[in-house]
Amino acid sequence: MECISVFDMLKIGVGPSSSHTLGPWRAAERWIEELRENNQLKQVEKIQVILYGSLSLTGKGHATDTAVALGLLGTDPVTIPVEKITSYITELKETKKLLFGGEHPLAFDFDTDIIFKREFLPFHANGIEFRGQLKNGKTNSETYYSIGGGFVVKEERANSKENKAVFKTFPFPIKTGEELLAFCKQEQKSISEIVLENERSLNSDDEINANIHHIWNTMLECMYTGCHSEGTLPGGLNVRRRAYDIHKKLKGTLPYSNPKEWIETIRDTEVKFRQILKWVSCFALSVNEVNASLGRVVTAPTNGSAGVIPAVLMYYLVIENHDGDFDDVKRFLLVASEIGSIFKKGATISAAMGGCQAEIGVSSAMAAGALTELMGGTPEQVLCAAEIAMEHHLGLTCDPIGGLVQVPCIERNSMGAIKAINAAELAMDTDPETAKVPLDKVVNTMWETAKDMSTKYKETSEGGLAVGVFLSDC
């Protein structure tokens, strides 16, 4: 059984898309790694990259070409100074020279050596082929698939080298919600405790805590940046950042100078009922405005849906429980990651395969379940909350205008976060024994819906709002 680490489901990267930006970036890194292992990297004389299917159709708007180039340069999405991305690409375009893998200079034309091919490969909608012409006249050609959430595979999921846990054995191997509940009952543990035991087979407690701190701090920095950045998002749609204005109206006059002080300031602000919804929307919008501008976010489980989980977690910390601490953050993220992995194993987290139900729907389910555990819900109620959240996202299409992760994507994070909170509240008042739809049924239904959905509505910008709204109208 595929075993997925918490830090595979929640990983740090650069926007705007986990499948179209982070995945191709990681694919380029992986190709370079394989060339090094075969002592071929410095034998390469010429490079071409071919983007297939959804990567081609919405690749420009999702900055896929930029991500590929950054990967070929040997940069890493976790550590690259995001403020330098534009200058790296500008220099590459002007000089038409690439330092391949950060060490091997090659001629490279950004505009012609990255080829957009509308053809869909059979295995997955997001195919990417790297071709390297070698000095001996031979060609090294490798094809990878970006299957959502930054995960990259070759022809089989078993080859998923990016998933460090895939060849491990968890003490509690879980594929379905039913299996998860059985382990909780058998061990008399909460969901977060079961997930923690699995993660301990991969990392020490110190490593787990350090990684969770890193993830939460990145989420917090992202929200903070989004709430304090004004202007217009790049890409040509002229979408104005809204988190800045919303935040300005809500925050009051209490002083702060960093994200941690910011949390305390919000806690001390008198929050009226209607303002709760505005704060949650503000948190979600802030993340995805950062994401849309090639900022650093946490893939949760994708970049396009990166705002839901931090928004709901912030809601808990600044509205629901002012005494919330790192232990609450840890439990929240552990539960969220496990729910996400159940959807990944049983369906998909790729909008190119399942539409936006696979992104916003899954992230809303993850957040709803995690919030329910923090609110004192049983494991059964946690899965009930996840089911409710997904049930009301079934059939949601992915139809980005101009191929950009902006309209309707940014607002959908706000809606997903609000639905997650509502689902958690409903689950807390529900007897799971009377629930009509178990989580596993909605996971299966989501996958069947994905298979029935027209390709036009799967991140191709060939249907829905993407064709119903003309760019000239924007």
Beta strands, then each sheet from edge to edge (+ up, - down):
strand 1: 11-14
strand 2: 44-52
strand 3: 97-100
strand 4: 104-107
strand 5: 114-117
strand 6: 127-134
strand 7: 139-146
strand 8: 152-153
strand 9: 296-299
sheet 1: 1+ 9-
sheet 2: 5+ 2+ 6- 7+ 8-
sheet 3: 3+ 4-
end
